[in-house]
Amino acid sequence: MEKLFRSKSSVLVSILLAFTLIAAACGDDDSGSESSVSDAPADATENDSEVATGEDYSDFKVVMILDGSAEDGGWNTTHLRSGNRMADAFPGIDFSYVEAIEPGQPATNAFQDAVDTGADLVIGTTFYQFDMMEVADENPDTYFLTWAGFEDQPNVGHFSQATEDGRYLDGMVAGLLTESNIIGYPVGFPYAEVNRGLNAFTLGAQEVNPDVEVRALYLNTWFDPAIEQQAAEALANEGADVIAHEVGAQVYATVMAERSGYVFGYTNDWSDFEPEAWAGGFLIDWSTYYIEQVEDIIAGEFTPGISYGGLAEGWIEFAPYGPAVTDDMLELVEERKQQIIDGTFDMFAGPIFDNQGNEVIVEGETIPFAERDFCCDFLVEGIIGEIPAT
Amino acid sequence: MTGRLRVVPRGFAGPAVRFGVPVAALFVALTIGAVLLGVSGSDPFEAYRTMFNASLNGWASLTRTLALATPLILTGLAAAVAFQMRVYNIGAEGQLYLGAIAASWIGLFLPADIPAVLMLAAMVAFGAVAGAAWAMFAAIPKALFNADEIITTLMLNFVALSLMNYLIFGSRSFWREPQRAFPSGKRLPDSAVMPELSGRLHFGFIIAVVCAVGLWWVLRRTTWGFEIRTIGDSPTSARYAGMSVRMKTIAVLGISGALAAIAGVSEVSGVTKGLEPNALATDIGYAGIIVAVVARSNPLGVVPVATFLAAIATSGSRLQGIGIEVEVVYLLQGLIFLTVTAGEFFVTNKVELVSTDADELPNDNGTPGAEMTGAK
């Protein structure tokens, strides 16, 4: 999860620091040069009002608050993509975003600014809950959505995504692609979603390839290309010919391309980057959720609380698969995908053993979908690695 | 006639200079900024109106600026006290985390129903001690072996960050809320939350201002403070005069660490209300170094400089809200801050045009000024 820790306002701070310490008050100020390569997409604020459905939503204002750059190619890009799709569904809607807002006081101020400038709905795309609740409490007529929150408030909705649905299917492809039967899987910090994704991926790989082993590495960072490079090389040296990950950098693709291996993406389509090594990867799409919320708010039927969605809810989709993935493989994947959507296949159906030999889910039991958000504090059999000291 | 521009220190800056120069510098910054905004396709007047409204216009904006300035004042003081002795504490960031970790531990550990005064006092005290103790990892090697404190304090920041991340993301520690999908800190009880003064401005601001005045008094009005400044000016003569440079290095880094840690206490108790690594790790410690440099390590100067920086920073999301790209926002904020602080140069120095004849006279004030040729 690369969503946090890429504080862009620290660009200001660090450049100022450099300038001040060098005591160079001369020269021109280019404090934005590192991030100024990109032009902010204008399409975020303007929508085709040509989609003549007769309805006009120009009175409705949505502001999205992103913690990093909108063009980070990762978490924030995913959110903005979902936001733009939502905007496309409501002709004329006033949708805008502010980016690089750090949690803490800057986030609280950004939420307040959104309210003050007339927002009807404010979407916080990272763990902003604690920065947002006071603003939500003081402004009961504005609605708020926030990622991974949980506190009850009549005008607040929380959402998080069932990445395990995507991970399972990615795992199947990976299990079919690997020749060494060793898959590398570096992750960031050991918490529920990361462990759950790792488990689902491994179960998917094992379904098609019982001999497969998944080597997990907890890197204790959200984004650190140097450490990630080392992890990728270490895994490749251990024989991994496929890498899936949940950290931030693109180094896995580079390393796998050098070794003729394959790499899976995480929430974004990086198929253009080292295309020969690209295997595929699930994407998150929150637009169905956003659209429902806007409709409910307009209809006066907003329901607060936690929403959790996966394939069946339309929250998970897939990037194009790479050249190595054959139609035969995809046939298997498609079948499972349909079964997950229909609810006829349950990846967490017992018996499931952890990699310590304990039966964590007994025969006939499962982890109900609604409780999966809190899973897992174990790693399934077949994963080489352990959750760091808890 | 041939002449030269000569920069000489002003002996005394009158009120016209003291206020006129910053105003002129601000005007210059806004003019350059207007060109920048115009080129990037935005309306400069709307932008400046938005900045002013967001940061200084009215009580609500002002309290929000001061709330953002609160931790900056404290980390600014942390850097300033060390700079007075020419000790460079780059570790305020990590010391801030330690303050937040220690204070939230007290807040969660002590019974929630004890009086808030006791609770908050314990949090500040314990947080300050933790920050000072953390600074000792740099202070003692510096005092004993003259280990470079810039390196050690900087490196310790990453250790402190890893520690804080470990407590919330990497383990099921005492600080972490056990039953949540996304790792977060346990909420502090009400008694451990700084009382609000107005809006989101909390009691931490009072603490910060008291620290500023207190530090100023110690540095300017006590023998100890005099010794610190003497060591800063000339360690050799200080040693010759019988001052213990070692002990003062340890003491100054301890005080510096404690002040930075109080910034962490103030943030965790007044803002995040739980140990939230992502909201605490926002480079406030590093920004304090800039504040101290611009304030010339004067504790009383730190307060307005921190407030000025906060006022500029707080308008960011509003500026984006009127359609200015985030890169231009950074550029504008940096430009204003740099130009106004660079203008300070003309408060303490003056530029005079001297004839070439006069130049041959000996420089009577002993300090050679930077000289520039020109003005034919």
HADDOCK unambig.tbl for C-alpha pairs under 7 A between the chains (distance, minus, plus):
assign (segid A and resid 4 and name CA) (segid B and resid 278 and name CA) 6.88 0.50 0.50
assign (segid A and resid 5 and name CA) (segid B and resid 278 and name CA) 6.66 0.50 0.50
assign (segid A and resid 10 and name CA) (segid B and resid 283 and name CA) 6.46 0.50 0.50
assign (segid A and resid 12 and name CA) (segid B and resid 330 and name CA) 6.13 0.50 0.50
assign (segid A and resid 12 and name CA) (segid B and resid 334 and name CA) 6.46 0.50 0.50
assign (segid A and resid 13 and name CA) (segid B and resid 287 and name CA) 5.90 0.50 0.50
assign (segid A and resid 16 and name CA) (segid B and resid 334 and name CA) 6.96 0.50 0.50
assign (segid A and resid 17 and name CA) (segid B and resid 290 and name CA) 5.79 0.50 0.50
assign (segid A and resid 20 and name CA) (segid B and resid 290 and name CA) 6.62 0.50 0.50
assign (segid A and resid 25 and name CA) (segid B and resid 342 and name CA) 5.88 0.50 0.50
assign (segid A and resid 29 and name CA) (segid B and resid 335 and name CA) 6.25 0.50 0.50
assign (segid A and resid 30 and name CA) (segid B and resid 331 and name CA) 6.56 0.50 0.50
assign (segid A and resid 31 and name CA) (segid B and resid 330 and name CA) 6.58 0.50 0.50
assign (segid A and resid 31 and name CA) (segid B and resid 331 and name CA) 5.42 0.50 0.50
assign (segid A and resid 31 and name CA) (segid B and resid 334 and name CA) 6.29 0.50 0.50
assign (segid A and resid 32 and name CA) (segid B and resid 327 and name CA) 5.25 0.50 0.50
assign (segid A and resid 32 and name CA) (segid B and resid 328 and name CA) 6.97 0.50 0.50
assign (segid A and resid 32 and name CA) (segid B and resid 330 and name CA) 5.79 0.50 0.50
assign (segid A and resid 32 and name CA) (segid B and resid 331 and name CA) 5.22 0.50 0.50
assign (segid A and resid 35 and name CA) (segid B and resid 327 and name CA) 6.38 0.50 0.50
assign (segid A and resid 36 and name CA) (segid B and resid 327 and name CA) 5.42 0.50 0.50
assign (segid A and resid 40 and name CA) (segid B and resid 325 and name CA) 6.37 0.50 0.50
assign (segid A and resid 98 and name CA) (segid B and resid 317 and name CA) 6.20 0.50 0.50
assign (segid A and resid 98 and name CA) (segid B and resid 320 and name CA) 5.84 0.50 0.50
assign (segid A and resid 98 and name CA) (segid B and resid 321 and name CA) 6.65 0.50 0.50
assign (segid A and resid 102 and name CA) (segid B and resid 279 and name CA) 6.79 0.50 0.50
assign (segid A and resid 103 and name CA) (segid B and resid 278 and name CA) 6.26 0.50 0.50
assign (segid A and resid 103 and name CA) (segid B and resid 279 and name CA) 4.48 0.50 0.50
assign (segid A and resid 104 and name CA) (segid B and resid 271 and name CA) 6.85 0.50 0.50
assign (segid A and resid 104 and name CA) (segid B and resid 272 and name CA) 6.29 0.50 0.50
assign (segid A and resid 104 and name CA) (segid B and resid 279 and name CA) 4.38 0.50 0.50
assign (segid A and resid 104 and name CA) (segid B and resid 280 and name CA) 6.97 0.50 0.50
assign (segid A and resid 105 and name CA) (segid B and resid 68 and name CA) 6.81 0.50 0.50
assign (segid A and resid 105 and name CA) (segid B and resid 271 and name CA) 6.92 0.50 0.50
assign (segid A and resid 110 and name CA) (segid B and resid 317 and name CA) 5.50 0.50 0.50
assign (segid A and resid 113 and name CA) (segid B and resid 318 and name CA) 6.27 0.50 0.50
assign (segid A and resid 130 and name CA) (segid B and resid 272 and name CA) 6.85 0.50 0.50
assign (segid A and resid 148 and name CA) (segid B and resid 182 and name CA) 6.25 0.50 0.50
assign (segid A and resid 189 and name CA) (segid B and resid 169 and name CA) 5.98 0.50 0.50
assign (segid A and resid 189 and name CA) (segid B and resid 170 and name CA) 5.89 0.50 0.50
assign (segid A and resid 190 and name CA) (segid B and resid 169 and name CA) 6.83 0.50 0.50
assign (segid A and resid 190 and name CA) (segid B and resid 170 and name CA) 5.88 0.50 0.50
assign (segid A and resid 191 and name CA) (segid B and resid 169 and name CA) 6.83 0.50 0.50
assign (segid A and resid 192 and name CA) (segid B and resid 181 and name CA) 6.09 0.50 0.50
assign (segid A and resid 373 and name CA) (segid B and resid 181 and name CA) 5.88 0.50 0.50
assign (segid A and resid 374 and name CA) (segid B and resid 180 and name CA) 6.79 0.50 0.50
assign (segid A and resid 374 and name CA) (segid B and resid 181 and name CA) 4.96 0.50 0.50
assign (segid A and resid 389 and name CA) (segid B and resid 171 and name CA) 6.32 0.50 0.50
assign (segid A and resid 390 and name CA) (segid B and resid 171 and name CA) 4.36 0.50 0.50
assign (segid A and resid 390 and name CA) (segid B and resid 172 and name CA) 5.15 0.50 0.50
